[in-house]
Amino acid sequence: MRLRLAILLNLIISYAAAGASGECPPLHEPAIGHLERHGGTFVDDYYGYSVQIPRGREALSQPPPDPRHGFDVWLSHDPPRSMYVLAYYKPLAWPLRRVEDDVVGVVREGETHIEIRSHGEKNVGAWRKARRLVITYQCGGKDPWVEIMFLALHSGGRVYYSAGVITRASRQKEDERALRNMLNTWRELPLQK
């Protein structure tokens, strides 16, 4: 069971896993020609949310028939900086702290060159009791790569969300503000049965 969960959580933190494996920066520009583009309001009825894409930006997601677990919004390509939102159904009814523990465990697995700090429960936009993680990648010299990740649960308890930004430490405050502004537009929708 732990192995299956670790595989699932690896998908959630694909950026973090990339950074933890020594890649720097810990994100890769997508093959845009193979992705769907979204502007305005991104609505995901399956995972029960909608959110406004920042004005002047576009969200990129996997095209059907792949599951649309979320999207990326590129803030810059040089240096690469990105925001993301991901959603997954939980295999078990876990509290948010347990989801966070497993995300941290997967990120840390066999890695020694990252630092992870947890900042407990925070209100982030419409998310109540979100968990905030700050992952610092020990690469990039004097301006290391940082990932700010928020974890939250749907009020129905069956879906959990991960939203984050990957940026340079020198841009952390500005880019986290952009992420928080986007999350301020978050609306929870009823889950499909």
N, C-alpha and C positions, 0 to 999 in steps of 0.2 A: 504494500500500500504506500509506504514512504517513497519508494522508487517511482511509482506512477505519479504521485503528487509532485515530486521533484521535477519530473519531465514536464508536467503541466506548468509549474511555476517557472521553469526555464523559459517558456514562451513569454510569460509576463515580463520577465526582466531580461529580454534578449539583449538590450543595450548594455545593461549592467554586466551580463555574462561576457559580452564582447570586450568590455573594458577590463574585466577581471582576468581575462585570458591573456592580457598583455597588449592588446591592440590599443593604440592611442592615436587619434581620439577614439573613444569607445562607441562610435556610431559610424554608420556607413550610409552614403547617399543612395537612395533607392533608384532602381531602374524605372524612371518615371513613365516610360512608354507602356509599362505593364500594370500601372496602377490607375485606379479611379481618382478623379479630382473632384473636390467638394468645396463650395464656398457657402457663405451665409450660415444657415443652421444645419448642423449635422444631426440627423435623427436616426437612432438605432432602436427600433421597436423591439427587436429580439432581446437585447440586453437592457432595455428599459431606461433610456436616457436621450436627451438632446442637449446640444451645447452650440453656442455661436462660435464660428471660426473667426479669428481676429480679422478685422477689416484690412483689405489689401493682401491677405494671405490665402493660401488654399491648403486644404487637408488632403492627404494622399492615403488611400486604403486599398486593400486587396480587392480585385474584381471578383464577381461571382464566377464559378460556384464556390470559391474559397470562403470560409466563414469571415465575416467582417467583424473582427474582434475590436477594432478601433482604428486609429489613424495617426499619422505624423503631420506636424506642421513645421516646415523648415523656417528658422529665423534668419539663418545666414548659411552660405555655402563656403565662405572663406573668412574666418575659420568656420567649420561646420558646427551649427548649433541647432537643436531641434526640440520641439515639445511633442508629447505624445499622450494619447488616451487609449487604454486597453480595458476590455471587459471580458470576464469569464464566469461561467457557472461554477459554483463550488461543488466539489464532490461530497462534502460533508457539511453539516451545520456548525461551522467554526466561528468563534469570536474573532474580531478583527486582529487582536493581539496575536492569535495563533497564526493567522495568515501572514502577518508581519514577520514572526519568528521563522517561518518557512522560507519566505523571500530572502531574509538575511542569511539563512543557512545555505541556500542555493548560491547566492552571490559569493559567500565566503569559501565555498567548497574548494579546498586545495589552493587557495590564493592567499598571498601574504602581502601584496602591494596595493591594498585598498584599505580605506578607513570608512566605517559605517557608524553614523550616529543616529539614534532614534530620538525624536522629539515629542513622543507621546501623542495625546489626543488634541486635535486642533479643529476649529471650525474653519472650513475653507469653502467659501461660496455657499452653495446649498448643501455641502457635505457637512454633516455633524459627526463629531468624533472621528475625524480622519487621522490616520497615523502619518507622520512626516519623517521621512528618512533622508539623510544627506550622505551621499556616497562620494568620497574623494578618491580619485584615481591617482596613484603616485607616479604620474608621468606628466610630461608637459613642462618640465622645468619650474621656473618661478611662477608660472600661471597654470596650475594643474587643472585637469578636467574635473568637473563636479556634476553630479546628478542629484537633483532634488526630486523626490518621489513621494506622492501622497497615495495612501491606500484607503479605500472606503468600501462600505457595503450598501447594497440596495436595501431599502426598508423592508422588502419582502424576504431578505436574508439569503436568497439563493444565488445572487450575483455579487461579485466583488469587482472593484475598479482600481486601476492604477493609472495615475496621471503624473507626468513628470516633465522635466526639462533637463537636457544635457548641454552644458555650456562650459566656458572657462571661468575660473574663480573670479577673474576681474569683471565678468559680466553677470555674476550670480544674482545680485540683487535686482538688476534690471530685468533679467530673463525670468526670474521667479515672479516678479510683479506681473509680467505678461501672462504667465501661466495662471496666476491667481485671478487676474482679470477675466481670462477665458472661463475659469471655473465658476466665477460669479454669475455666469449666464447659464449654468447647469440646471437642467430640469429633469427630475425623475419622472419616468413614465411607467404605467402599469406593465408588469411582465406578461409576455404571452404565455398562454397555458399550453 
